[in-house]
Amino acid sequence: MLQGSSDAPEIAPHADRPERVLVIVAHPDDADFGVAGTIARWVRAGSVARLVCCTSGDAGADDARTDPLELARRREAEQRAAAAVVGYEAVDFLHRPDGALENDLALREQLVRIIRQFRPDAVMCMDPTVIVHDAGFIQHVDHRNAGLAAVDAVYPAARNAMAFPHLVTDDGLEPHSANIVYLFFTDRPNAWVDISDTLDVKLDALREHVSQLRKPEELEQRLRAWAREDGARIGTAAAESFRRLTLG
């Protein structure tokens, strides 16, 4: 695009890259829909990434006679395969109930433990403030509660020595401040990451979620269209968008 063109985007691609990034989601495949292109880009540039799935997706089937334990095992295996495609260091499954996820003290303790163990520079999670997105879809209740638990774990719990003090006294997990939060599935984006070179990695990761793919060709077309739309904001072929928060 020519400099000075009236069609030139006014927004520059987001250039920051955390050295260590923790992604917290509700279900297997959430992260691959939301942030896989960005994580793949950052990992290839030297970042270390870890993924946390609060549930194992045991309610993710159309047939009510599905065995939820077998489905959970399958979806965990699919997510591990997808995480290997993207480049995550590790995947944690917290085994909370799919479809009934709550932002309770027990979940926040699990997340605080992982934050203090991994000590990320940035945390990525779903925007808990979105119930009905501007694009017209309803944000899954598990997504909202996973996002809310994540931000509550980041601040104040993970940095407060008196929050879950046994993590310090018994396990030696000192408080940690992750000062950057990236919210995705948001309708208030302020940062766009260029994923032109990693969009195909994102799609390859999503193909690992075989149990969830009903019309894969149509899904791929939609994802490419959304990535193009975000990319147009910053003058690139593809992008993922985030609401980036800097905590004091």
ZATORDREN-895786 format. One record per residue: chain; residue number from 1; z negated, x negated, y negated of N, C-alpha, C, O, CB in turn. Coordinates in steps of 0.2 Angstrom, whole numbers, plus 5000, padded with zeros to 4 digits. Glycine has a CB too. Example, Ala and Ser with C-alpha at 12.3 -4.5 7.8 and 13.67 -1.06 7.14 Angstrom:
<pts>
   mol   seq   n.up   n.east   n.north   ca.up   ca.east   ca.north   c.up   c.east   c.north   o.up   o.east   o.north   cb.up   cb.east   cb.north
     A     1   4961     4934      5028    4961      4938       5022   4961     4934      5016   4958     4929      5017    4955      4943       5022
     A     2   4965     4936      5011    4964      4932       5005   4961     4936      5000   4960     4933      4994    4971      4930       5003
</pts>
This chain:
<pts>
   mol   seq   n.up   n.east   n.north   ca.up   ca.east   ca.north   c.up   c.east   c.north   o.up   o.east   o.north   cb.up   cb.east   cb.north
     A     1   5000     4996      5006    5000      5000       5000   5000     4996      4994   4996     4991      4994    4994      5005       5000
     A     2   5004     4997      4989    5005      4993       4983   4999     4993      4979   4996     4999      4977    5011      4994       4979
     A     3   4997     4987      4976    4991      4987       4971   4993     4991      4965   4999     4990      4962    4989      4980       4969
     A     4   4989     4996      4963    4990      4999       4957   4994     5006      4958   4995     5010      4953    4994      4995       4952
     A     5   4996     5007      4964    4999      5013       4966   4994     5019      4965   4988     5019      4966    5002      5013       4973
     A     6   4997     5025      4962    4993      5031       4961   4990     5034      4968   4986     5038      4968    4997      5036       4957
     A     7   4994     5032      4973    4991      5034       4980   4986     5030      4983   4984     5031      4989    4997      5035       4984
     A     8   4984     5024      4980    4980      5019       4983   4973     5022      4984   4971     5026      4979    4979      5013       4979
     A     9   4970     5021      4989    4963      5024       4990   4958     5021      4985   4959     5015      4984    4960      5023       4997
     A    10   4953     5024      4983    4948      5022       4978   4942     5019      4982   4938     5016      4979    4946      5027       4974
     A    11   4942     5020      4989    4936      5017       4993   4938     5011      4997   4943     5011      5000    4933      5023       4997
     A    12   4934     5006      4997    4935      5000       5001   4932     5001      5007   4927     5004      5008    4932      4994       4997
     A    13   4935     4998      5013    4932      4998       5019   4925     4995      5019   4924     4990      5016    4936      4994       5024
     A    14   4921     4998      5023    4914      4996       5023   4914     4989      5027   4916     4988      5032    4909      5000       5027
     A    15   4911     4984      5024    4912      4977       5026   4905     4974      5029   4906     4969      5032    4914      4972       5020
     A    16   4900     4977      5028    4894      4975       5031   4894     4975      5039   4897     4980      5042    4888      4979       5028
     A    17   4890     4970      5042    4890      4970       5049   4883     4968      5051   4881     4962      5050    4895      4966       5052
     A    18   4879     4973      5054    4872      4970       5057   4873     4966      5062   4877     4966      5067    4868      4977       5058
     A    19   4868     4961      5063    4868      4956       5068   4866     4960      5075   4868     4958      5080    4864      4950       5067
     A    20   4861     4964      5074    4858      4968       5079   4858     4975      5078   4856     4977      5072    4851      4966       5081
     A    21   4861     4980      5082    4862      4987       5080   4860     4991      5086   4862     4990      5092    4869      4988       5078
     A    22   4855     4996      5085    4853      5001       5090   4856     5007      5089   4856     5010      5083    4845      5001       5090
     A    23   4859     5010      5094    4862      5017       5093   4858     5022      5097   4857     5020      5103    4870      5017       5096
     A    24   4856     5027      5094    4852      5032       5098   4855     5039      5097   4857     5041      5092    4845      5033       5094
     A    25   4857     5042      5103    4860      5048       5104   4857     5053      5109   4852     5051      5112    4868      5047       5106
     A    26   4859     5059      5109    4856      5064       5113   4859     5063      5121   4855     5063      5125    4857      5071       5111
     A    27   4865     5063      5121    4869      5063       5128   4873     5057      5129   4876     5054      5125    4872      5070       5128
     A    28   4874     5056      5136    4880      5052       5137   4886     5055      5134   4888     5061      5134    4881      5051       5145
     A    29   4891     5050      5131    4897      5051       5128   4896     5053      5120   4901     5052      5117    4901      5057       5131
     A    30   4890     5054      5118    4889      5056       5111   4891     5049      5107   4895     5050      5102    4882      5058       5109
     A    31   4889     5044      5109    4890      5037       5105   4898     5036      5105   4900     5033      5101    4886      5032       5108
     A    32   4901     5037      5111    4908      5035       5112   4912     5040      5107   4917     5037      5104    4910      5036       5119
     A    33   4910     5046      5106    4914      5050       5101   4912     5048      5094   4917     5048      5090    4912      5058       5102
     A    34   4906     5046      5093    4904      5045       5086   4905     5038      5083   4907     5037      5078    4897      5046       5085
     A    35   4904     5032      5087    4903      5026       5084   4906     5020      5089   4906     5014      5087    4896      5024       5083
     A    36   4910     5022      5094    4912      5017       5099   4917     5012      5095   4917     5006      5097    4916      5020       5104
     A    37   4921     5015      5091    4926      5010       5087   4923     5005      5083   4924     4999      5083    4931      5014       5083
     A    38   4917     5007      5079    4914      5003       5075   4910     4998      5079   4910     4992      5078    4909      5007       5071
     A    39   4906     5000      5084    4902      4996       5088   4907     4990      5092   4905     4984      5092    4898      4999       5094
     A    40   4912     4992      5094    4917      4988       5097   4919     4982      5092   4920     4977      5094    4923      4991       5100
     A    41   4921     4985      5086    4923      4980       5081   4917     4975      5079   4918     4969      5079    4925      4984       5074
     A    42   4911     4978      5078    4905      4973       5077   4904     4968      5082   4902     4963      5081    4899      4977       5075
     A    43   4904     4971      5089    4902      4967       5094   4907     4961      5095   4906     4955      5096    4902      4971       5101
     A    44   4914     4962      5094    4919      4957       5094   4918     4952      5088   4921     4946      5089    4926      4960       5094
     A    45   4914     4954      5083    4913      4949       5078   4907     4946      5078   4905     4941      5074    4913      4953       5071
     A    46   4903     4947      5084    4897      4944       5085   4890     4948      5085   4885     4945      5087    4896      4938       5080
     A    47   4890     4954      5084    4884      4958       5084   4882     4959      5091   4886     4959      5096    4886      4965       5081
     A    48   4876     4961      5092    4873      4963       5098   4871     4970      5098   4867     4972      5093    4866      4958       5100
     A    49   4873     4974      5102    4872      4982       5102   4868     4984      5108   4870     4982      5114    4878      4985       5101
     A    50   4864     4989      5107    4860      4992       5113   4861     5000      5112   4861     5002      5106    4853      4990       5113
     A    51   4861     5003      5117    4862      5011       5117   4857     5014      5120   4854     5012      5125    4869      5013       5120
     A    52   4854     5019      5117    4849      5024       5120   4851     5031      5120   4854     5034      5115    4842      5023       5115
     A    53   4851     5034      5126    4853      5041       5127   4846     5044      5129   4843     5043      5134    4858      5042       5133
     A    54   4844     5049      5125    4838      5053       5126   4838     5057      5132   4833     5058      5135    4837      5057       5120
     A    55   4844     5060      5134    4845      5064       5140   4850     5060      5144   4853     5056      5142    4846      5071       5138
     A    56   4851     5063      5150    4856      5060       5155   4862     5065      5155   4866     5065      5160    4853      5059       5161
     A    57   4862     5071      5151    4867      5075       5151   4867     5080      5157   4873     5082      5160    4874      5072       5151
     A    58   4861     5082      5160    4861      5085       5166   4863     5093      5165   4863     5096      5170    4854      5085       5169
     A    59   4864     5095      5159    4866      5102       5158   4874     5102      5156   4876     5107      5154    4862      5105       5153
     A    60   4877     5097      5157    4884      5096       5154   4889     5098      5160   4893     5094      5162    4886      5089       5152
     A    61   4889     5104      5162    4894      5107       5167   4895     5114      5166   4891     5118      5163    4891      5106       5174
     A    62   4901     5117      5168    4903      5124       5167   4900     5128      5173   4900     5134      5172    4910      5124       5166
     A    63   4899     5125      5178    4897      5129       5184   4889     5129      5185   4886     5123      5185    4900      5126       5191
     A    64   4886     5135      5184    4879      5135       5185   4876     5133      5191   4870     5132      5192    4877      5142       5183
     A    65   4880     5132      5196    4877      5130       5203   4878     5122      5204   4876     5120      5209    4882      5133       5209
     A    66   4879     5119      5198    4880      5112       5198   4873     5109      5200   4868     5111      5197    4883      5109       5192
     A    67   4872     5104      5204    4866      5100       5205   4864     5096      5199   4868     5091      5198    4866      5096       5211
     A    68   4859     5097      5195    4858      5094       5188   4856     5086      5190   4858     5082      5186    4853      5097       5184
     A    69   4853     5085      5195    4851      5078       5197   4857     5074      5198   4858     5068      5196    4846      5078       5202
     A    70   4862     5077      5202    4868      5073       5204   4872     5072      5198   4875     5067      5197    4872      5077       5209
     A    71   4872     5077      5194    4876      5077       5187   4873     5071      5183   4877     5068      5180    4877      5084       5184
     A    72   4867     5071      5182    4864      5066       5178   4865     5059      5181   4867     5055      5177    4856      5067       5178
     A    73   4865     5058      5187    4867      5052       5190   4874     5050      5189   4876     5044      5187    4866      5051       5198
     A    74   4879     5055      5189    4886      5054       5188   4887     5052      5180   4890     5047      5179    4890      5060       5190
     A    75   4883     5056      5176    4885      5054       5169   4881     5048      5167   4884     5044      5162    4882      5060       5165
     A    76   4876     5046      5170    4873      5039       5168   4878     5034      5170   4879     5029      5166    4866      5038       5171
     A    77   4881     5034      5176    4886      5029       5178   4892     5029      5174   4894     5024      5172    4888      5031       5186
     A    78   4894     5035      5172    4900      5035       5167   4898     5032      5160   4902     5028      5158    4902      5043       5166
     A    79   4892     5033      5158    4890      5030       5152   4889     5022      5152   4891     5019      5148    4884      5033       5149
     A    80   4887     5020      5158    4886      5013       5159   4893     5010      5159   4894     5004      5156    4883      5011       5165
     A    81   4898     5013      5162    4905      5010       5162   4908     5010      5155   4911     5006      5153    4909      5015       5167
     A    82   4907     5016      5152    4909      5016       5145   4906     5011      5140   4910     5008      5136    4908      5023       5142
     A    83   4900     5010      5141    4896      5005       5137   4899     4998      5139   4899     4994      5134    4889      5005       5139
     A    84   4901     4996      5145    4904      4990       5146   4910     4989      5143   4912     4984      5141    4905      4989       5154
     A    85   4914     4994      5142    4921      4994       5139   4919     4992      5131   4923     4988      5128    4924      5001       5139
     A    86   4914     4996      5128    4913      4995       5121   4910     4988      5120   4912     4985      5115    4908      5000       5119
     A    87   4905     4986      5124    4902      4979       5123   4895     4979      5122   4892     4975      5120    4905      4976       5118
     A    88   4891     4985      5124    4884      4985       5123   4881     4980      5127   4883     4979      5133    4882      4992       5124
     A    89   4875     4978      5125    4871      4973       5129   4867     4977      5134   4867     4974      5140    4866      4970       5124
     A    90   4865     4983      5133    4861      4987       5138   4861     4994      5136   4863     4996      5130    4854      4984       5138
     A    91   4860     4998      5141    4859      5006       5140   4853     5008      5142   4851     5006      5148    4865      5010       5143
     A    92   4849     5012      5138    4843      5015       5141   4844     5022      5141   4846     5026      5137    4837      5013       5136
     A    93   4841     5025      5147    4841      5033       5147   4834     5035      5147   4830     5032      5151    4844      5035       5154
     A    94   4832     5039      5143    4825      5041       5142   4823     5047      5146   4817     5049      5147    4823      5043       5135
     A    95   4828     5051      5149    4827      5056       5154   4823     5062      5151   4819     5065      5155    4823      5053       5160
     A    96   4825     5063      5145    4822      5070       5142   4827     5075      5144   4832     5074      5146    4822      5069       5134
     A    97   4824     5082      5144    4828      5087       5147   4834     5089      5142   4834     5090      5136    4824      5093       5147
     A    98   4840     5089      5145    4846      5091       5142   4846     5098      5140   4845     5103      5144    4853      5089       5146
     A    99   4847     5100      5133    4847      5106       5131   4841     5109      5129   4840     5114      5126    4850      5111       5136
     A   100   4835     5104      5130    4829      5106       5127   4825     5100      5124   4819     5100      5124    4824      5109       5133
     A   101   4829     5096      5121    4827      5090       5118   4822     5092      5112   4824     5096      5108    4832      5085       5116
     A   102   4816     5089      5112    4812      5090       5106   4810     5084      5103   4809     5078      5106    4806      5094       5108
     A   103   4809     5084      5096    4807      5078       5092   4799     5078      5093   4796     5080      5088    4809      5078       5085
     A   104   4797     5076      5098    4790      5076       5099   4787     5069      5099   4791     5064      5099    4788      5080       5106
     A   105   4780     5069      5100    4777      5062       5099   4779     5058      5105   4780     5052      5104    4769      5063       5099
     A   106   4780     5061      5111    4782      5056       5117   4788     5053      5116   4789     5047      5117    4782      5061       5123
     A   107   4793     5057      5113    4800      5054       5112   4800     5049      5107   4803     5044      5107    4805      5060       5110
     A   108   4796     5050      5101    4796      5045       5096   4792     5039      5099   4794     5033      5096    4792      5048       5090
     A   109   4788     5039      5103    4784      5033       5106   4789     5029      5110   4790     5023      5109    4778      5035       5110
     A   110   4793     5033      5114    4799      5029       5118   4803     5026      5113   4805     5020      5114    4803      5034       5122
     A   111   4806     5029      5108    4810      5026       5103   4807     5020      5099   4810     5015      5098    4813      5031       5098
     A   112   4801     5021      5097    4797      5015       5094   4797     5009      5098   4798     5004      5096    4790      5018       5091
     A   113   4795     5010      5104    4794      5005       5109   4801     5001      5109   4801     4995      5109    4793      5007       5116
     A   114   4807     5004      5110    4813      5001       5110   4815     4997      5104   4817     4992      5104    4819      5006       5112
     A   115   4813     5001      5098    4815      4998       5092   4811     4991      5091   4813     4986      5089    4813      5002       5086
     A   116   4805     4991      5093    4800      4985       5092   4802     4980      5098   4802     4974      5096    4793      4987       5093
     A   117   4805     4982      5103    4807      4977       5108   4814     4974      5106   4814     4968      5106    4808      4980       5115
     A   118   4818     4978      5104    4825      4975       5102   4826     4972      5095   4830     4968      5094    4830      4981       5103
     A   119   4822     4975      5090    4821      4973       5083   4828     4973      5080   4830     4967      5078    4818      4966       5083
     A   120   4831     4979      5079    4838      4979       5076   4837     4978      5069   4832     4980      5066    4841      4986       5078
     A   121   4843     4976      5066    4844      4976       5059   4846     4983      5056   4844     4985      5051    4849      4971       5057
     A   122   4849     4987      5061    4852      4993       5059   4851     4998      5065   4852     4996      5070    4859      4993       5056
     A   123   4850     5004      5063    4850      5010       5068   4855     5015      5067   4856     5017      5061    4843      5013       5069
     A   124   4859     5017      5072    4864      5022       5071   4862     5028      5075   4860     5028      5081    4871      5020       5073
     A   125   4862     5034      5072    4860      5040       5075   4864     5046      5072   4867     5045      5067    4853      5042       5075
     A   126   4864     5052      5075    4867      5058       5072   4863     5061      5066   4857     5060      5066    4868      5063       5077
     A   127   4867     5063      5061    4864      5066       5055   4860     5072      5057   4863     5077      5058    4870      5067       5050
     A   128   4853     5072      5056    4849      5077       5058   4849     5083      5053   4847     5088      5054    4842      5075       5059
     A   129   4852     5082      5047    4852      5087       5042   4858     5092      5043   4858     5097      5039    4853      5084       5035
     A   130   4863     5090      5047    4869      5094       5048   4867     5100      5053   4866     5098      5059    4875      5090       5050
     A   131   4867     5106      5051    4867      5111       5056   4874     5114      5057   4877     5114      5063    4862      5117       5054
     A   132   4877     5116      5052    4884      5119       5052   4888     5114      5047   4887     5113      5041    4885      5126       5049
     A   133   4893     5110      5051    4896      5105       5047   4902     5108      5043   4904     5114      5044    4900      5100       5052
     A   134   4903     5105      5037    4909      5107       5033   4915     5108      5036   4919     5113      5034    4910      5102       5027
     A   135   4916     5105      5042    4923      5106       5046   4922     5112      5050   4927     5114      5053    4924      5100       5050
     A   136   4916     5115      5050    4916      5122       5054   4913     5122      5060   4912     5127      5063    4923      5125       5054
     A   137   4910     5116      5063    4907      5116       5069   4900     5116      5068   4897     5114      5063    4910      5110       5074
     A   138   4896     5119      5074    4889      5119       5074   4886     5112      5077   4888     5111      5083    4886      5125       5077
     A   139   4882     5109      5074    4879      5103       5077   4874     5105      5082   4869     5109      5081    4875      5099       5072
     A   140   4875     5102      5088    4871      5104       5094   4864     5103      5093   4862     5098      5089    4873      5100       5100
     A   141   4859     5107      5095    4852      5106       5093   4849     5100      5096   4845     5097      5093    4848      5112       5096
     A   142   4852     5097      5102    4850      5091       5104   4852     5085      5100   4848     5080      5099    4852      5090       5111
     A   143   4858     5086      5097    4860      5081       5092   4855     5080      5086   4853     5075      5084    4867      5082       5090
     A   144   4853     5086      5083    4849      5087       5078   4842     5084      5079   4839     5080      5075    4848      5094       5075
     A   145   4839     5085      5085    4833      5083       5087   4833     5076      5089   4828     5072      5087    4830      5087       5092
     A   146   4838     5073      5092    4839      5066       5093   4839     5062      5087   4836     5057      5086    4845      5064       5097
     A   147   4843     5065      5082    4844      5061       5075   4837     5061      5072   4835     5056      5068    4849      5065       5071
     A   148   4834     5067      5072    4827      5068       5068   4822     5063      5071   4818     5060      5068    4825      5075       5068
     A   149   4822     5063      5078    4817      5058       5081   4819     5051      5080   4814     5047      5079    4817      5059       5089
     A   150   4825     5049      5079    4827      5042       5078   4825     5040      5071   4822     5035      5070    4835      5042       5078
     A   151   4826     5045      5066    4824      5043       5059   4817     5043      5058   4814     5039      5055    4827      5048       5054
     A   152   4813     5047      5062    4806      5047       5062   4803     5041      5065   4798     5038      5063    4803      5053       5065
     A   153   4807     5039      5070    4804      5032       5073   4806     5026      5069   4801     5022      5069    4808      5032       5080
     A   154   4811     5026      5066    4813      5021       5061   4808     5020      5055   4805     5015      5054    4820      5021       5058
     A   155   4807     5026      5052    4802      5027       5047   4798     5033      5047   4801     5039      5047    4806      5026       5040
     A   156   4791     5033      5047    4787      5027       5047   4785     5023      5053   4782     5018      5053    4782      5028       5042
     A   157   4786     5026      5059    4783      5024       5065   4784     5017      5067   4779     5014      5068    4784      5029       5070
     A   158   4790     5015      5067    4791      5008       5070   4788     5003      5066   4787     4997      5068    4799      5007       5071
     A   159   4787     5004      5059    4785      4999       5055   4777     5000      5053   4774     4996      5049    4789      4999       5048
     A   160   4774     5005      5056    4767      5006       5055   4763     5004      5061   4763     5006      5066    4766      5014       5054
     A   161   4759     4999      5060    4754      4996       5065   4750     5001      5068   4748     5001      5074    4750      4990       5062
     A   162   4748     5006      5064    4743      5011       5067   4747     5017      5070   4744     5022      5073    4739      5014       5061
     A   163   4753     5017      5070    4757      5022       5074   4758     5019      5081   4761     5013      5082    4764      5023       5071
     A   164   4755     5022      5086    4755      5020       5093   4752     5013      5093   4755     5008      5096    4762      5020       5096
     A   165   4746     5012      5091    4743      5005       5091   4742     5002      5098   4742     4995      5098    4736      5006       5088
     A   166   4742     5005      5103    4742      5002       5110   4749     4998      5111   4749     4993      5115    4741      5007       5115
     A   167   4754     4999      5107    4760      4995       5108   4759     4988      5106   4762     4984      5108    4766      4999       5104
     A   168   4754     4988      5101    4753      4981       5098   4747     4978      5103   4748     4972      5105    4750      4981       5091
     A   169   4742     4982      5104    4736      4979       5107   4737     4977      5115   4735     4973      5117    4730      4983       5106
     A   170   4741     4982      5118    4742      4981       5125   4749     4978      5127   4749     4974      5132    4742      4988       5128
     A   171   4754     4979      5123    4760      4976       5125   4763     4971      5120   4768     4968      5121    4765      4982       5125
     A   172   4759     4969      5115    4762      4964       5110   4768     4966      5106   4771     4961      5104    4763      4958       5114
     A   173   4769     4972      5105    4775      4974       5101   4773     4976      5094   4771     4981      5092    4778      4981       5104
     A   174   4774     4971      5090    4772      4971       5083   4777     4976      5079   4783     4977      5081    4773      4964       5080
     A   175   4775     4978      5074    4779      4983       5070   4786     4979      5067   4786     4973      5067    4775      4985       5063
     A   176   4791     4984      5067    4797      4981       5065   4801     4986      5060   4800     4992      5061    4802      4980       5071
     A   177   4804     4983      5055    4807      4987       5050   4815     4986      5050   4817     4981      5049    4805      4985       5042
     A   178   4818     4991      5052    4825      4992       5052   4827     4995      5046   4826     5001      5045    4828      4996       5059
     A   179   4830     4992      5041    4831      4994       5034   4837     4998      5033   4838     5000      5028    4830      4989       5030
     A   180   4842     4998      5038    4848      5001       5037   4849     5006      5043   4848     5005      5049    4854      4996       5038
     A   181   4851     5012      5041    4852      5018       5045   4859     5020      5044   4861     5022      5038    4847      5023       5045
     A   182   4863     5021      5049    4870      5024       5049   4869     5031      5052   4868     5031      5058    4875      5019       5052
     A   183   4871     5036      5049    4871      5043       5051   4878     5045      5053   4882     5044      5048    4867      5048       5047
     A   184   4880     5047      5059    4886      5050       5060   4886     5057      5062   4881     5060      5062    4889      5045       5066
     A   185   4892     5060      5063    4893      5067       5063   4890     5070      5057   4887     5075      5057    4890      5070       5070
     A   186   4892     5067      5051    4889      5069       5045   4894     5072      5041   4900     5071      5042    4886      5063       5041
     A   187   4892     5076      5036    4897      5079       5031   4896     5076      5024   4898     5079      5019    4896      5087       5031
     A   188   4892     5071      5024    4891      5067       5018   4892     5060      5019   4887     5056      5017    4883      5068       5015
     A   189   4898     5058      5021    4899      5051       5022   4900     5047      5015   4902     5049      5010    4906      5050       5026
     A   190   4897     5041      5016    4898      5036       5010   4900     5029      5012   4901     5024      5008    4891      5035       5006
     A   191   4902     5028      5019    4904      5022       5022   4909     5023      5027   4908     5027      5031    4898      5018       5024
     A   192   4915     5020      5027    4920      5021       5032   4922     5014      5035   4923     5009      5031    4927      5024       5028
     A   193   4921     5013      5041    4923      5007       5045   4930     5007      5048   4932     5012      5051    4917      5005       5050
     A   194   4934     5002      5046    4940      5001       5049   4940     5000      5056   4938     4995      5058    4944      4995       5045
     A   195   4943     5005      5060    4943      5004       5067   4951     5003      5070   4952     5005      5076    4939      5009       5071
     A   196   4955     5001      5065    4962      5001       5067   4963     4997      5074   4967     4999      5078    4966      4998       5062
     A   197   4959     4991      5074    4960      4987       5080   4956     4989      5086   4957     4986      5092    4959      4980       5078
     A   198   4952     4994      5085    4947      4996       5091   4947     5003      5093   4943     5005      5097    4940      4994       5089
     A   199   4952     5007      5090    4953      5014       5091   4954     5015      5099   4952     5019      5102    4958      5017       5087
     A   200   4959     5010      5101    4960      5011       5109   4954     5009      5113   4954     5012      5119    4966      5006       5110
     A   201   4950     5005      5111    4944      5004       5114   4940     5010      5115   4937     5012      5120    4940      4998       5111
     A   202   4939     5013      5109    4935      5020       5109   4938     5025      5114   4934     5028      5118    4935      5023       5102
     A   203   4945     5025      5114    4948      5030       5119   4947     5028      5126   4946     5032      5130    4955      5031       5117
     A   204   4947     5021      5127    4946      5019       5134   4939     5021      5136   4938     5022      5142    4947      5011       5134
     A   205   4934     5020      5132    4927      5021       5133   4926     5029      5135   4923     5031      5140    4923      5019       5128
     A   206   4930     5033      5131    4929      5040       5132   4932     5042      5139   4930     5047      5142    4932      5044       5126
     A   207   4937     5039      5141    4941      5040       5147   4936     5039      5153   4937     5042      5159    4947      5036       5148
     A   208   4931     5035      5152    4926      5034       5158   4922     5041      5159   4919     5041      5164    4921      5028       5156
     A   209   4921     5045      5154    4917      5051       5155   4921     5057      5159   4923     5062      5156    4915      5054       5148
     A   210   4923     5055      5165    4928      5060       5168   4925     5066      5169   4929     5071      5169    4929      5057       5175
     A   211   4918     5067      5170    4915      5074       5171   4916     5078      5165   4915     5084      5166    4908      5073       5173
     A   212   4917     5075      5160    4917      5079       5153   4924     5080      5151   4925     5084      5146    4913      5076       5148
     A   213   4929     5077      5154    4936      5078       5151   4940     5084      5154   4941     5083      5160    4940      5071       5152
     A   214   4941     5089      5150    4944      5095       5153   4952     5094      5151   4956     5096      5155    4941      5101       5150
     A   215   4953     5093      5145    4960      5092       5143   4961     5085      5139   4961     5085      5133    4962      5098       5138
     A   216   4961     5080      5143    4960      5073       5140   4966     5072      5135   4965     5068      5130    4960      5068       5145
     A   217   4972     5074      5136    4978      5073       5132   4977     5076      5125   4978     5073      5120    4984      5075       5135
     A   218   4974     5082      5125    4973      5086       5119   4967     5082      5115   4967     5082      5109    4971      5093       5120
     A   219   4962     5080      5119    4956      5077       5116   4959     5070      5112   4957     5069      5106    4951      5075       5121
     A   220   4963     5066      5115    4965      5060       5112   4969     5061      5106   4968     5058      5101    4969      5056       5117
     A   221   4973     5067      5106    4977      5068       5100   4972     5070      5094   4973     5068      5089    4982      5074       5101
     A   222   4967     5074      5096    4962      5076       5090   4959     5070      5088   4958     5069      5082    4957      5081       5093
     A   223   4956     5065      5092    4953      5059       5090   4957     5055      5086   4955     5052      5081    4950      5056       5096
     A   224   4963     5054      5088    4968      5050       5084   4969     5053      5077   4969     5049      5072    4975      5049       5088
     A   225   4969     5060      5077    4970      5063       5070   4964     5062      5066   4965     5061      5060    4972      5070       5071
     A   226   4958     5063      5069    4952      5062       5065   4952     5055      5062   4950     5054      5056    4946      5064       5069
     A   227   4953     5050      5067    4953      5043       5065   4958     5042      5059   4956     5038      5054    4954      5038       5071
     A   228   4964     5044      5059    4969      5044       5054   4966     5047      5048   4967     5044      5042    4976      5047       5056
     A   229   4963     5052      5048    4961      5056       5042   4955     5051      5039   4955     5051      5033    4958      5063       5044
     A   230   4951     5049      5043    4946      5044       5040   4949     5038      5037   4947     5035      5032    4940      5043       5045
     A   231   4954     5035      5041    4957      5029       5039   4960     5030      5032   4961     5025      5028    4962      5027       5044
     A   232   4963     5036      5031    4967      5037       5024   4962     5036      5018   4964     5035      5013    4970      5044       5025
     A   233   4956     5037      5019    4951      5037       5014   4950     5030      5011   4949     5028      5006    4944      5039       5016
     A   234   4952     5025      5016    4951      5018       5014   4958     5014      5015   4958     5008      5014    4946      5014       5018
     A   235   4963     5017      5016    4969      5014       5016   4971     5010      5023   4974     5005      5023    4970      5010       5011
     A   236   4968     5012      5028    4969      5009       5035   4972     5014      5040   4972     5020      5039    4962      5006       5038
     A   237   4974     5012      5046    4977      5016       5051   4971     5021      5054   4973     5026      5056    4980      5012       5056
     A   238   4965     5018      5054    4960      5022       5058   4953     5020      5055   4952     5014      5053    4961      5022       5066
     A   239   4948     5025      5055    4942      5023       5053   4937     5028      5056   4939     5033      5059    4941      5023       5045
     A   240   4930     5026      5056    4925      5030       5057   4920     5031      5051   4920     5026      5048    4921      5028       5064
     A   241   4917     5037      5050    4914      5038       5044   4906     5039      5045   4904     5041      5050    4916      5044       5040
     A   242   4902     5036      5040    4895      5036       5041   4892     5038      5034   4895     5037      5029    4892      5030       5044
     A   243   4886     5041      5035    4881      5041       5029   4876     5035      5030   4872     5035      5034    4877      5048       5029
     A   244   4877     5030      5026    4873      5024       5026   4867     5025      5022   4868     5026      5016    4877      5018       5024
     A   245   4861     5023      5024    4855      5024       5021   4852     5017      5021   4852     5013      5026    4850      5029       5024
     A   246   4849     5015      5015    4846      5008       5014   4838     5010      5013   4837     5013      5007    4849      5004       5009
     A   247   4834     5008      5017    4827      5010       5016   4823     5004      5013   4825     4998      5014    4824      5011       5023
     A   248   4819     5006      5008    4815      5001       5005   4809     4999      5009   4805     4994      5007    4812      5004       4998
</pts>
